[in-house]
Amino acid sequence: MTEAGYSIDVRTLDEFSPRELYTMLKMRTDVFVVEQKCPYPELDGKDPETLHLRLLTDGELLACARIGKPSHAADPVVIGRVVVSPTHRGKRLGDTLMTETIAACERLFSGHPIVLSAQSHLQRFYEAFGFMAVSEDYLEDDIPHIDMERRLTAAAK
């Protein structure tokens, strides 16, 4: 446990117990598919090849994000599936989640830029962490998105 009252864990999919995996996938589905009314393939085949960062308190999942490992030396790290539990919103856990996810990316994949596909309404949120827009808005599953990159020289929040 950290001073803030949560623990951080970074794992591969194979390291989750069935119950832990179910809890994480349920949260993502509840938010991205049900709450946002967006039927899309939440189970997209990428989870087995990525790392999963979770914020927990007393075993309860507060928030999580997915970290896509770079395949080649010039490839970026990809952050995705950034989500905070609806029952824990309003506690600035999104800030904590991004700070911890960026720190994990930099620790594990030093020297790689970090990219993400942000829902457009969250552009300013991600800019606060050093991300810059690198595309125009586009629709992904009928939700406006924008590609963003955090270059190696970007200042940390």
C-alpha positions as CSV (number, residue, x, y, z in Angstrom):
1,M,0.0,0.0,0.0
2,T,1.2,3.5,-0.8
3,E,0.7,6.6,1.4
4,A,-2.3,7.4,-0.8
5,G,-4.1,4.2,0.3
6,Y,-3.8,2.2,-2.9
7,S,-1.5,-0.4,-4.3
8,I,-0.3,-0.6,-7.9
9,D,0.2,-3.8,-9.8
10,V,1.4,-4.4,-13.3
11,R,0.8,-7.9,-14.8
12,T,0.4,-9.9,-17.9
13,L,-3.0,-11.4,-18.6
14,D,-1.7,-14.9,-17.7
15,E,-0.8,-13.6,-14.2
16,F,-4.4,-12.8,-13.2
17,S,-6.6,-15.2,-11.3
18,P,-9.9,-15.8,-13.1
19,R,-11.7,-13.6,-10.5
20,E,-9.2,-10.7,-11.0
21,L,-9.5,-10.9,-14.8
22,Y,-13.3,-11.0,-14.6
23,T,-13.4,-7.9,-12.4
24,M,-11.1,-5.9,-14.7
25,L,-13.0,-6.9,-17.9
26,K,-16.4,-6.3,-16.2
27,M,-15.3,-2.7,-15.2
28,R,-14.1,-2.0,-18.8
29,T,-17.3,-3.4,-20.3
30,D,-19.6,-1.6,-17.8
31,V,-17.9,1.7,-18.7
32,F,-16.9,1.5,-22.4
33,V,-19.9,-0.6,-23.7
34,V,-22.8,-0.1,-21.3
35,E,-22.3,3.4,-19.8
36,Q,-21.1,4.9,-23.0
37,K,-23.7,3.0,-25.0
38,C,-21.1,1.9,-27.5
39,P,-21.4,-1.7,-28.7
40,Y,-17.9,-2.6,-29.8
41,P,-15.5,-5.5,-29.4
42,E,-14.1,-4.8,-25.9
43,L,-12.3,-8.2,-26.1
44,D,-10.2,-7.1,-29.1
45,G,-7.4,-9.8,-29.0
46,K,-4.8,-7.3,-27.6
47,D,-5.1,-8.2,-23.9
48,P,-2.9,-11.3,-24.0
49,E,0.0,-9.3,-25.5
50,T,-0.2,-6.3,-23.2
51,L,0.5,-5.4,-19.6
52,H,-2.3,-4.3,-17.3
53,L,-1.8,-1.7,-14.6
54,R,-4.3,-1.7,-11.8
55,L,-4.9,0.6,-8.8
56,L,-6.3,-1.4,-5.9
57,T,-7.3,-0.7,-2.3
58,D,-7.8,-3.7,0.0
59,G,-8.1,-5.9,-3.1
60,E,-10.8,-3.7,-4.7
61,L,-10.2,-2.5,-8.2
62,L,-10.2,1.3,-8.4
63,A,-8.9,1.9,-11.9
64,C,-6.9,0.2,-14.6
65,A,-5.1,0.8,-17.9
66,R,-3.6,-1.3,-20.6
67,I,0.1,-0.9,-21.8
68,G,1.0,-2.1,-25.3
69,K,4.6,-3.2,-25.4
70,P,6.7,-1.9,-28.4
71,S,7.5,-4.6,-30.9
72,H,10.6,-2.9,-32.3
73,A,13.1,-0.4,-31.2
74,A,11.5,2.5,-32.9
75,D,7.9,1.6,-31.9
76,P,6.0,3.6,-29.2
77,V,4.4,2.2,-26.1
78,V,0.6,2.3,-26.4
79,I,-1.7,3.2,-23.5
80,G,-5.3,2.2,-23.8
81,R,-8.4,1.1,-21.9
82,V,-7.9,3.8,-19.3
83,V,-10.8,3.5,-16.9
84,V,-11.8,4.5,-13.3
85,S,-14.5,2.6,-11.5
86,P,-17.7,4.5,-11.5
87,T,-18.0,4.0,-7.8
88,H,-14.6,5.8,-7.3
89,R,-14.9,8.8,-9.5
90,G,-14.4,12.3,-8.2
91,K,-11.3,11.2,-6.2
92,R,-8.8,12.3,-8.9
93,L,-7.9,8.6,-9.5
94,G,-7.7,9.4,-13.3
95,D,-4.7,11.6,-12.5
96,T,-3.2,8.9,-10.3
97,L,-3.8,6.2,-12.9
98,M,-2.1,8.2,-15.7
99,T,0.8,9.2,-13.5
100,E,1.4,5.6,-12.5
101,T,0.9,4.3,-16.1
102,I,3.3,6.8,-17.6
103,A,5.9,6.0,-14.8
104,A,5.5,2.2,-15.6
105,C,5.9,2.9,-19.4
106,E,9.1,4.9,-18.8
107,R,10.5,2.4,-16.3
108,L,9.8,-0.7,-18.5
109,F,10.3,0.8,-21.9
110,S,12.8,3.6,-21.5
111,G,13.5,5.6,-24.7
112,H,10.1,4.9,-26.3
113,P,7.5,7.6,-26.9
114,I,4.1,6.9,-25.5
115,V,0.9,7.2,-27.6
116,L,-2.8,6.8,-27.0
117,S,-6.1,7.3,-28.8
118,A,-8.0,9.7,-26.6
119,Q,-11.7,10.4,-26.6
120,S,-11.7,14.0,-27.9
121,H,-13.4,15.4,-24.9
122,L,-10.4,14.2,-22.8
123,Q,-7.8,16.0,-24.9
124,R,-7.0,18.6,-22.2
125,F,-6.8,15.9,-19.5
126,Y,-4.1,14.1,-21.4
127,E,-2.3,17.3,-22.4
128,A,-1.8,17.9,-18.7
129,F,0.4,14.8,-18.7
130,G,2.6,16.0,-21.6
131,F,0.6,14.4,-24.5
132,M,0.1,16.4,-27.7
133,A,-2.4,15.9,-30.4
134,V,-0.9,14.3,-33.5
135,S,-4.1,13.8,-35.6
136,E,-7.3,15.5,-36.4
137,D,-10.5,14.2,-34.7
138,Y,-11.9,11.0,-36.1
139,L,-14.8,8.7,-35.2
140,E,-14.0,5.4,-33.5
141,D,-17.1,3.3,-32.7
142,D,-19.1,6.5,-33.2
143,I,-17.2,8.4,-30.5
144,P,-14.9,11.3,-31.5
145,H,-11.2,10.4,-30.8
146,I,-7.8,12.1,-31.4
147,D,-4.4,10.5,-31.5
148,M,-1.9,11.8,-29.0
149,E,1.8,11.3,-28.3
150,R,4.0,12.0,-25.3
151,R,7.4,12.6,-26.7
152,L,10.5,11.8,-24.7
153,T,11.1,15.5,-24.1
154,A,7.6,16.1,-22.7
155,A,7.5,17.4,-19.2
156,A,6.0,15.2,-16.6
157,K,2.9,16.4,-14.8
